[in-house]
């Protein structure tokens, strides 16, 4: 795959997504009361599960075996299963909403989740077929329309759930219009293009990651009100839209070429590139923490409602998103070796441990939001160790850097924020230098 074509396109798509989110987050935290914003945040979190259960088995298996643009049999096979599973799941969610007398929330979850899932699947197809600008136009159009619709309806005074549901449907339709086409004959494959269990195993691993990223808010709201959880929700969204988004951008650009190098038999080169990727993730995470704590939270206060800014929570959640990125790189090592079952077991076990810790600690601490953030970081650090396994023992430099990273994050609690900012900035620079060294050794 030609990096020269994919890099700028992916960058353009992700930058627009960040711009849309940069407009959406401060708008929602200011335009909606704290309780209403907390409810919308819960819908966003639940929508990620809808997208995962409805689409990820087909999307992830297709991503590993995408076929080619000229032969779209694998795409047609995956699309047919995605549509069927999402339709069934939408019915289940709506029935559950009726039984719970909360049909508005159920419709919002199904619609927003559908928009996320369809955009991801159709864009993935273009990117895997080396059509990066088709990928970019798909994501940019669906993201822009989703954000503009959501903001526009709330400005017009519409209910938050109606605005979310409508925006999700608009995004879904836009993605379908820009999706690749496949004829009926292309879907008639003599044999399935991948083992049926592959998609479910990869989705199970993705479920573990999703639980690690979003169960904190859901459990926190279980023990408190939407209004009380609003600061945590705002800081969580800020972490997602900063460090997590930048790390995801970098990983999205890297994966197609890494997969092709692996399939070509260049395992040693792939190993060095994965190590370089891990150090770059550490650099991004620590740089984001330094930027957020600089000036006693000057930047976060300009992005979201200042009343919702909580620097300790934000620092912990940005660190957690960094560990999530490192875990994804570890997961690639297993996925490329077709050890999806092992990845699923490790991710699921860690997610279960996180949920148990959340239910144990949150009701027992004086500051439930801080407790949820601490448990999230511990859970994702455990996930990093679990997905890395014995292979981590061969990377002592990375292990040492991760330990230093955790110490640097901890310094934001007991040290003056000026010194903590300097410590995180120095660490970010050191991590980037190590990554550059790894890049030269793999060139």
LINLIN-V162993 format. One record per helix or strand of 3 or more residues. SS is the DSSP state (h for helix, s for strand). FROM is the first residue (numbers start at 0). TO is the last residue. Records with the same first field share a line. If there is no record, write none. Layout:
SS=FROM-TO + FROM-TO
This chain:
h=2-30 + 33-63 + 72-98 + 102-127 + 131-154 + 159-176 + 184-186 + 195-222 + 225-262 + 266-292 + 297-302 + 305-307 + 310-335 + 339-363 + 367-393 + 395-413 + 416-441
